[in-house]
Amino acid sequence: MYFELKENKPHGTKDDPFSTYHIENAGRSFQIPVHWHDEFEIIYVRSGFLTVSISGESYIGKTGEAFVVSPGNLHLMGSQSGTVDYYTFLFPLKYISFRTDDMLDEKLLEPLNSGHLMICPRVNDTAKELCEQLIEIYEAKNDESESKITTQVRTKIILLQFILEMWKKGFVIENDTSGRNTVEKEMVSYIQQNFTGKISLREFGEQFHLSEKYISRYFKEHFHITLSQYVTYLRLEHAKQLLQDTDIPVTDVAMQSGYQNVSYFIRSFQKAYAVSPLKYRKNNYSR
């Protein structure tokens, strides 16, 4: 299984906390494992079909459709065919707040940020035009003829228009799912804190007072991948980060990522990313 999770990295910068990610895969199935973050996220399918799961509800996104992930909601995306082209836009809600404690902040933005309100996950094609405008800004970001301030103003105007459309269409609703992700979040947190060590079904089951058989089925049903696949994904992503940010030997990268067998690590890395660890490091340094 092929994974690519850009959302697992820090989003944006202090000067520009708005982030755009473009994911285009040709012919390879993939799944971005379940995760959550404090930012508001818009997922826009520009072409193809994208499987999206938000707070346990699964959808098939078609060309021109958009989905909304409210802060703190567990979600995942994937494609069986791999022939999908989609964008994700992430930003903290304070990015579009006027911070004046006015009605917009008090009655809408703050309740959205705290989880008391949410936007319906599937908004169909109502946001298509606005998402295309955000893509236009993203593609023109390297154009030095437009200042960064101009870009931010344009972006914020579009995002405020998006929130307005959601409000006018009745997509802003009370959040009745805030307590449903608690166990799932605890599971994900436990794995993220312990993935470099040994995580067995038995130990995992004991941690959450569930049988091995049930925990295996529960994880597959809720996260759409197996426990071992998720652990492998986290280890390989950690290895990628070490290869990218340090010059420690590949043997140490493997050990620090939870692999005791270096040859197995190299094979796993090559299978997942179609490049060896050394080649990945070399390619990254040459950019």
PELIN-V892104 format. One record per pair of residues at least 6 apart in sequence whose C-alpha atoms are under 8 Angstrom apart, sorted by sequence separation. I is the first residue (numbers start at 0). J is the second residue. D is the distance in Angstrom with one decimal. If there is no record, write none. Layout:
I,J,D  I,J,D
This chain:
10,16,6.6  11,17,5.5  51,57,5.7  52,58,6.1  68,74,7.4  98,104,7.0  110,116,5.2  111,117,5.5  165,171,6.2  204,210,5.5  218,224,7.2  219,225,5.2  241,247,7.8  253,259,7.0  258,264,6.2  268,274,7.2  269,275,4.9  10,17,7.4  11,18,5.2  50,57,7.2  51,58,5.2  96,103,8.0  97,104,7.5  111,118,7.9  204,211,5.5  218,225,6.4  219,226,7.4  242,249,7.8  253,260,7.7  254,261,7.7  268,275,6.4  269,276,7.2  10,18,6.0  50,58,5.9  51,59,6.2  96,104,6.5  190,198,7.7  203,211,7.9  218,226,6.5  253,261,5.9  268,276,6.6  50,59,4.7  51,60,6.9  107,116,7.6  201,210,7.6  266,275,7.9  49,59,5.6  50,60,6.2  140,150,7.7  201,211,5.6  204,214,6.0  215,225,7.1  242,252,7.2  265,275,6.5  48,59,6.5  49,60,4.9  200,211,5.4  203,214,7.8  215,226,7.0  241,252,6.4  250,261,6.0  253,264,6.2  265,276,6.5  48,60,5.5  49,61,6.7  96,108,7.2  249,261,8.0  48,61,4.9  47,61,6.1  48,62,6.8  136,150,7.1  200,214,7.3  238,252,5.9  5,20,7.5  46,61,7.0  47,62,5.6  53,68,6.9  93,108,7.8  200,215,7.2  238,253,6.8  44,60,6.6  46,62,4.4  92,108,6.6  44,61,6.3  45,62,5.2  46,63,6.9  238,255,7.9  44,62,5.3  45,63,5.4  54,72,5.8  55,73,7.7  136,154,7.5  238,256,5.7  44,63,5.6  45,64,7.6  53,72,6.7  54,73,5.2  55,74,7.7  237,256,6.1  43,63,7.0  44,64,5.6  53,73,5.9  54,74,6.1  92,112,6.5  43,64,6.0  44,65,6.3  53,74,4.3  133,154,6.8  235,256,7.1  43,65,4.4  52,74,5.3  53,75,6.8  234,256,5.1  42,65,5.5  43,66,6.5  51,74,7.3  52,75,5.3  234,257,6.4  41,65,6.8  42,66,5.0  51,75,5.9  52,76,6.5  133,157,7.4  41,66,5.8  42,67,6.3  51,76,4.6  132,157,7.6  1,27,7.4  3,29,7.5  41,67,4.8  42,68,7.8  50,76,5.5  51,77,6.7  200,226,8.0  1,28,6.5  2,29,5.5  3,30,7.5  4,31,5.7  40,67,5.8  41,68,6.4  49,76,6.8  50,77,5.1  249,276,7.2  0,28,7.0  1,29,4.7  2,30,5.6  3,31,6.1  4,32,7.7  39,67,7.7  40,68,5.0  49,77,6.0  50,78,5.8  129,157,6.4  249,277,7.4  0,29,6.1  1,30,6.8  2,31,5.7  39,68,6.1  40,69,6.6  49,78,5.4  0,30,7.5  2,32,7.7  39,69,5.2  40,70,7.7  48,78,7.0  38,69,7.5  39,70,5.1  129,160,7.9  38,70,5.3  129,161,6.9  37,70,4.7  38,71,7.8  235,268,6.5  36,70,6.2  37,71,5.4  48,82,7.5  49,83,6.5  242,276,7.2  35,70,7.6  36,71,5.4  47,82,6.1  48,83,5.8  126,161,6.9  35,71,5.5  36,72,7.5  47,83,4.4  194,230,5.8  35,72,5.7  46,83,5.8  47,84,6.4  239,276,7.8  242,279,7.5  243,280,6.0  35,73,4.8  45,83,7.9  46,84,5.2  126,164,7.9  183,221,7.9  242,280,5.4  34,73,5.4  35,74,6.4  44,83,7.6  45,84,5.6  46,85,6.9  125,164,7.9  194,233,6.8  195,234,6.6  33,73,6.3  34,74,5.7  44,84,6.3  45,85,5.2  190,230,7.1  194,234,6.6  243,283,6.5  33,74,5.2  34,75,6.6  44,85,4.4  45,86,7.3  70,111,7.5  243,284,7.6  33,75,4.6  43,85,5.6  44,86,6.6  69,111,7.1  70,112,6.0  191,233,7.3  32,75,5.5  33,76,8.0  42,85,7.2  43,86,5.2  69,112,7.6  70,113,7.6  71,114,7.5  31,75,5.7  32,76,7.3  42,86,5.9  43,87,6.2  70,114,6.9  30,75,7.4  31,76,5.3  42,87,4.5  69,114,7.6  30,76,5.8  31,77,5.9  41,87,5.6  42,88,6.6  30,77,3.9  40,87,6.7  41,88,5.1  118,165,7.2  29,77,5.4  30,78,6.4  40,88,5.5  41,89,6.6  69,117,5.9  122,170,7.5  28,77,7.5  29,78,5.6  40,89,4.5  69,118,6.6  28,78,5.4  29,79,6.6  39,89,5.6  40,90,6.7  68,118,7.7  28,79,4.6  38,89,6.0  39,90,5.5  67,118,6.6  69,120,8.0  119,170,5.2  27,79,7.6  28,80,5.2  29,81,6.4  38,90,5.1  39,91,5.8  67,119,6.8  68,120,6.2  118,170,5.4  119,171,6.5  27,80,6.3  28,81,4.3  38,91,4.5  39,92,6.4  67,120,4.7  118,171,4.5  119,172,6.9  26,80,5.9  27,81,4.5  37,91,7.0  38,92,6.9  66,120,5.2  67,121,6.5  117,171,5.8  118,172,6.0  26,81,4.7  27,82,7.4  66,121,4.6  67,122,7.3  116,171,6.8  117,172,5.6  25,81,5.5  26,82,5.5  65,121,6.4  66,122,5.7  116,172,5.7  117,173,6.2  24,81,5.3  25,82,4.9  65,122,5.7  66,123,7.2  116,173,4.6  117,174,5.4  24,82,5.6  25,83,7.3  64,122,7.1  65,123,5.5  115,173,6.3  116,174,4.9  23,82,7.5  24,83,6.0  64,123,4.6  65,124,6.1  115,174,5.5  23,83,6.0  24,84,6.8  63,123,7.6  64,124,4.4  65,125,7.8  95,155,6.0  114,174,6.5  195,255,6.8  197,257,7.6  23,84,4.4  63,124,5.5  64,125,7.7  65,126,6.5  94,155,7.7  195,256,5.2  196,257,5.6  22,84,6.0  23,85,6.4  64,126,7.6  65,127,7.0  115,177,7.9  194,256,7.9  195,257,3.9  21,84,7.6  22,85,5.5  58,121,7.9  64,127,6.6  95,158,7.3  114,177,6.7  194,257,6.9  195,258,7.7  21,85,6.1  22,86,6.2  63,127,5.6  95,159,6.7  21,86,4.6  20,86,5.6  21,87,6.7  19,86,6.9  20,87,5.2  53,120,6.8  19,87,5.8  20,88,6.6  19,88,4.7  18,88,5.7  19,89,6.5  17,88,7.3  18,89,5.2  17,89,5.9  18,90,6.4  17,90,4.7  39,112,8.0  16,90,6.0  17,91,7.6  16,91,7.2  37,112,8.0  17,94,7.7  16,94,7.2  10,89,7.4  10,90,7.8  43,127,7.7  43,130,6.8  72,177,7.9  73,180,6.9  72,180,7.5  73,184,7.6  19,137,6.9  54,176,7.2  54,179,7.7  54,180,6.7  15,151,7.7  75,222,7.8  34,187,7.6  55,221,6.6  33,222,5.9  32,222,7.0  32,224,7.5  32,229,6.9  2,232,7.0  2,271,7.1  1,271,5.4  0,271,7.0  1,272,7.3
